[in-house]
Amino acid sequence: MSLLYLEEFGKAFLPKKIRPSLGKYLLKAGIEDVPYKFFGLLFWLTATITYFVYVPGIYPVIKDQTLLLFFIITFVAWFIVQVTIAALIILSIYFYLNIKIYTRTKLLEDMFPDYLALVSTNLKGGMTFEKSLWAAIKPEFGILAKEIGIVSKRVATGNDVSEALQEFSEKYNSPILRRSIDLLKGEIISGGSITGVIDSLVSDLKKTKALKQEMTAATLTYMIFMAVIVIVITPALFALSKQLLIIILQFGERLSTSFQTTTTAMFKFSVADIDPHHFQVFSIAAICIISVFSSMIISTIEKGDIKGGLKYIPLFLIGSLVMYLIFSLIISSLLGGMMA
């Protein structure tokens, strides 16, 4: 299967109406071209997975049906399974791209004050605003250097500098970037002293960044406390509860046996119908839910945004589950012999 065939096949499954908006979205993540080959490969990949789901799982159940009913069920089942698999893969990629876009946006915001400081220096040296933008591009600015390079190229090809900057600010969902560009545009249109505006912007942006760092440092104690609760205390309590449940059930079973062997007993004692395995499943599910939402809360406290702390979710999940298994083994070895 050639790559050209995959590309044409991917275009056939991607409606033309959503291609421009998809291209803009991918551009925010640093992907310049729409990966039509990926969509073509995705179709064949999901079709292959669906085949391995259909043959052992669905076909044995419907093979004795009438021919018409067999084809109808096969079509519906195949469609639902393949669409579900494709949706899960696309949602996973969408989740990854959102994190990448967020990371790129934060990098732009962090480097923007230093870049504006260089632009101001160039303006004070006698350069025009357009040349100052180009001259301030340095390799260490990374993503920002690439984006400003695009702005400078548009200006060099005859586009208005205000429009080029506006397109750049709308490309990323960053209030800081958008407000800064709006101030620069207003000063360019009014013909005022843009150097003073840039210096004020640089000062305000650096103060805002320092204030955010101070707020993060002030809330560090709360974040550590929540992390200890999620990763250590919660798994320990669930592991202890599970072992206590096992001990109580064993004690109740022996007590019930002793009452059954005693003929003079005035009442009967029955064992509770509780499976410790079910409690373990509940414990694992509860730990996972607590870990996910706690990581979001910590992200909101630290970054002011949930997306900034999504990287904590795997850490909290793995850490809390591992600690639950460790505490289960330790407590089981310490208390497991009590009813022996």
N, C-alpha and C positions, 0 to 999 in steps of 0.2 A: 504494500500500500504506500504510494508515493506521498511526500509531504504536500505537493500541490493538490492532490486529490483530497487530503485531509482539510486543507484550507478551504477549498470550494465546498466541501461537505459541511464545514463549520459555518460558512456564510449562509448556506441554505437553511440552517436551523436557527439563525440569529436574525430576527426581524430588522428591517432597515430603519424603522422608527426609533429603535432603542440604541442603534449603533453610535450616533453622536454623543448621547448622554453617557453611554458606557465608555467611550473613548476619553471623555473628560474625567470620568471617575478614575479610570486606570492611570491617567496622566498624573493625578494627585499622588499616586503610589509610585511614580517613577517609571511606569510602563508606557512607552510612547506609542506603541501600535497595539491594536486590538488583536489578541491571540486567537485568530479563527482556527488555526490548526489544533489548538487545545480543545475547542468546542467539538471539532470533528472527532478527535481522539476520545473525548469524554463520552460521546455517543456509543462508540464501539466498546469502550471499557465498561460502561454501565450495561450494555447488551450482553457482554460476556459474563458479568457478575449475575445478571438476571437469569441467564441460562443455567448457571450452577445452582441458583436458588430454585428454579422451576423444576428441573429434572428430578432431584431427590425429594423435594418438598411438596410440590403441587401436582405433578403428573401422576404419581401413584394414587392420588385421591380421586382424580377425575377420569382416569383412563377407561372406566367401565360405563361412562355416560354415553348418551346418544351422540352421533357425529356432530349435529348442529350445536347441541349444548356444550360438547367438548370444545369446539372452536370458539364459542362465545366466552366461555370461562377462561380459556387460554389467552384470548386477546385481552380481556379485562385484567386478568391477573398479571400478565406480562407488562401491560401498560402501567398499572399501579406500582409494581415492583421497580420497574426501570425509572419511572418518574421520581419515586421516593428516593432511590439511590442517588440519582442525579441531583436532586434537591439537597440532600445531605452533603454531597461533595461541594456543591456551589455555596451552600451556607458556610461550610468550613473555610473555603477560600475567601468568601466575603468577610468573615470574621478576621482572618489573617490580614487581608488588605486594609481593613479598618484600623487595625493596630499599627500597620506600617504607615498609613497616612497620618495617624496621630503622632507617631514618632517623628516623621519628617516635619510636621507642623511645629512641634516643640523645638526641634533643631533650628528651624528657621527663626523662631521667636528668640531663641538664645543668642543666635549670631547676628541678628538684625541691628542691635545697638552698636556693636563694633564696626559693622559695615557702614552705618550712617556716620559714625565718627570719622572714618576714612573719607567719605564723601564730603563732609564738612571741611576737612583739611584740604582736599583738592580744590574746593570752591574758594577757600581763603587764599589758595595759591594762584588764583586767577583763571581757573578752568571754567568752562560753561557747565551747566547742570548735567547735560547729556554726556559730555566727556568725563565728568566727575563720576557718574555712575559706572562707566566702562573702566576707568582707571582704578576704581576702588575694588574691582574684582580680584580676589586672591584665591589660590588653590585651597587654603585652609578653611575657606567658607563653605566648601563642599556643595550641598544642595542649593544654598542661597546663591553661590557664584553661578551655578548653572541657570537658575531662574532669572537672575539679573542679566546674564548673558543673552537670554531670549528676549528680555525687554529691550536691551541695547540694540540687538539686531533688528527688532521691529521698528525702533526709532530711526535706525540708519537706513531702512528701506522706505521711509517716508511716513510712517505712522506717527501720530501725535504722542508725545511722551506721557501726557496725562492719561490717554486711553490705554497705552501699554502698561502703565503702572496699575490702572484700574483692573485690567484683565489679570494681572499678577495677584492682586489682593483678593479677587473673587475666586481664584483658583483654589485657595485653602480656606478652611473654616476656622479663621483665627481673628477674633475681635481686635487683638493688639495690632496685628498687621494691617487690618482693614482701616482702623482709626488713624494709624500713622500715615498710611498712604493718602487718606482723605485730607489730612492736614497739609501734606506736601502738595497735593493737587490744588487745594484752595489757595496756597501761597503762590504757586506757579501761575494760576489764572489771574490772581490779583496783582502780580508783579512786585510783591513785597520782598523783604530780605529773607530769602530762604535759608540762609546760613544760620540765622538766629533761631528759626523754627527747628532746624535739624539739631542744633545744640540743645535746645529745650527738650526735644524728643529723646535724645540720647540720655540726658540726665534723668528724665522721668522713667524711661524704660529700665535703666539700671537701678533706680530706687525701687521700682516695682519688683524687679527680680530679687533684690536684697531683702525686701519685705517678705516675699514668698518663702525665701530660704529661712528667715527668722521664724515664720509661722510653722514651717515644717519642723524646725529644731525644737520649738516649744511644745509641739504635739508628739514628739518622739517617744516620751514616756508612755502615753496612752497607746500608741501603736505597739510598743513592746509588750505592754500588759495584755492587749487583745491577742497578740500573736502567741503568748504563753498560754492563755486560756484555750485558744483553738487547738494548738499543736500538742500541748502537754496535759492540761487539766481535764478538758472534755474527753479525750480518749481514755484517760485514767479512770474517770468516773463511770464511763460506759463499760469498761472492762471489769471494774469492781462490781457494778450492778449485775453483769452477766454471771459472774462467779457466785455472787450471793443468791441469785435466782437458782442456780444449779444446786447450791447447798440446801436452800429451802425446799426444793422439790425432792431431793434425796431424803431429807429429814421427814418430809410429809409421807413419802413412800414407806419408810420404815415404821413411822407411827401408825399408818394405816394397816400395815401388816401385823403389828402387835395388837391392834384393836380387833382385827379379824380372828386372831388366835385366842382371844380372851372371850369366853362365853358369857361372862357376867357383865360385859360392857353394856351401858345404858344407851349408848348412841354409836353411830357409825362415823368414821373419819375417812373421807375420800381425798385423793390427790388431785391437785389443780391440773387441768388439761392445758398445760403451757409447754411449748417446745422451745428450749433454749436457742435452737438454730434460728427460729423466727425472730427472737430478740436480737440475735447477732446481726441478722440482715437489717432489722430496723436501726440498730446502732450504727452500722456502716452508712446507711442512707442518711441518717441524721447528721453524722460527722461530715459527710460530703456537702450537705446543704449548708451547715454552719460554716464550713471552710470557705465555700464560694461567696456567701453573703458577707462574711467577715473580711475577706480580701477586698471586696467592693467598698466596704465601709472604711477600711484602712486607706484604700486608694483615694476616696473622697476627702479624707482628713489630710492626707499627704499632698496630693496633686490637685485637689479641687475638682476632679473628674474621675469617673469610674474607669474609663479606658486606660488611664495611666497606670492602674494597678492590676490589669488583667494578667500581667506576668506573674503576680503573686498566687494566682489560682492553682497552677500545677504544684507550686512549692507547698502551699497549705494543704492541698489534697493529699499529696504523697506523704508529706511529713506527718499529718494527723493519722492517716491510715497505718503507716509504719509504726507510729507510737502506740496505736491501738493494739496491733498484733503483739508488740513487745510487752505492753502492760498485761495483755491477756495471758501470755506465757508466764510472766513473773508471778502474777496473782494466782494463776491456776496452780503453779508449783508450790506457792506458799500456803494456800487455803484448800487445795484439792484434797489433802490428806485428812482434813478435819472429820469427814464422815466415813473414813476407811475403817 
